[in-house]
Amino acid sequence: MLFRVPIGTLRGMNSIRHIIAELDAYCGATGLSPATVCNRATNNARLYDRLKLRADKLDEDAEALRRFMADNPAKPDGVSQ
């Protein structure tokens, strides 16, 4: 069975980037550091840095997947290598 998912619709990646942008805006408006906000909200001062690293890793993984799929297209009978 072939699943058709539009390229670039990695929901998790978008939500991580979205919360990072929201946090950046909040920190800019309040003068608090991202580590302070994360610590107060989740008791995890390193969460912000981890979210940024996770988002970067998701970008890398998504690019590797796209590259693989482009280099190994599905055959007409629906079977790949």
C-alpha positions as CSV (number, residue, x, y, z in Angstrom):
1,M,0.0,0.0,0.0
2,L,1.3,3.4,-0.9
3,F,0.8,6.3,1.5
4,R,0.5,9.7,0.1
5,V,1.8,12.4,2.5
6,P,2.6,15.8,1.2
7,I,6.3,16.6,1.4
8,G,7.2,19.0,4.2
9,T,4.3,18.0,6.5
10,L,6.2,16.6,9.4
11,R,3.7,17.6,12.2
12,G,6.1,17.2,15.1
13,M,8.8,19.3,13.5
14,N,6.4,22.1,12.8
15,S,5.1,22.1,16.4
16,I,8.6,22.1,17.8
17,R,9.6,25.1,15.7
18,H,6.3,26.8,16.5
19,I,6.8,26.5,20.3
20,I,10.4,27.7,20.0
21,A,9.2,30.8,18.1
22,E,6.5,31.4,20.7
23,L,9.0,31.0,23.5
24,D,11.5,33.3,21.8
25,A,8.7,36.0,21.4
26,Y,7.7,35.6,25.0
27,C,11.2,35.9,26.2
28,G,11.7,39.0,24.1
29,A,8.6,40.6,25.5
30,T,9.3,39.6,29.2
31,G,13.1,39.9,29.3
32,L,13.3,36.4,30.8
33,S,15.7,33.8,29.3
34,P,14.4,30.7,27.6
35,A,16.1,28.6,30.3
36,T,14.2,30.5,33.1
37,V,10.8,30.1,31.4
38,C,11.4,26.4,30.8
39,N,12.6,25.9,34.3
40,R,9.6,27.7,35.8
41,A,7.1,25.9,33.5
42,T,8.6,22.4,33.4
43,N,11.3,22.3,36.0
44,N,13.7,21.6,33.1
45,A,16.1,24.5,32.4
46,R,17.7,22.6,29.5
47,L,14.4,22.0,27.7
48,Y,14.9,25.0,25.3
49,D,18.3,23.8,24.1
50,R,17.0,20.3,23.7
51,L,14.0,21.4,21.7
52,K,16.3,23.3,19.3
53,L,18.6,20.3,18.9
54,R,15.7,18.0,18.4
55,A,14.3,20.4,15.7
56,D,17.7,20.5,13.9
57,K,17.9,16.7,14.0
58,L,14.4,16.3,12.6
59,D,15.4,18.7,9.8
60,E,18.5,16.5,9.1
61,D,16.5,13.3,9.2
62,A,13.7,14.7,7.0
63,E,16.3,15.8,4.4
64,A,17.9,12.3,4.5
65,L,14.6,10.7,4.0
66,R,13.7,13.0,1.1
67,R,17.1,12.3,-0.5
68,F,16.6,8.6,-0.2
69,M,13.1,8.6,-1.7
70,A,14.3,10.8,-4.6
71,D,17.2,8.5,-5.3
72,N,15.0,5.4,-4.9
73,P,11.6,6.1,-6.5
74,A,8.8,3.6,-6.2
75,K,8.5,1.3,-9.2
76,P,5.3,1.2,-11.3
77,D,4.3,-2.0,-9.6
78,G,4.6,-0.4,-6.2
79,V,7.7,-2.3,-5.2
80,S,10.9,-0.5,-4.3
81,Q,14.4,-1.8,-3.9
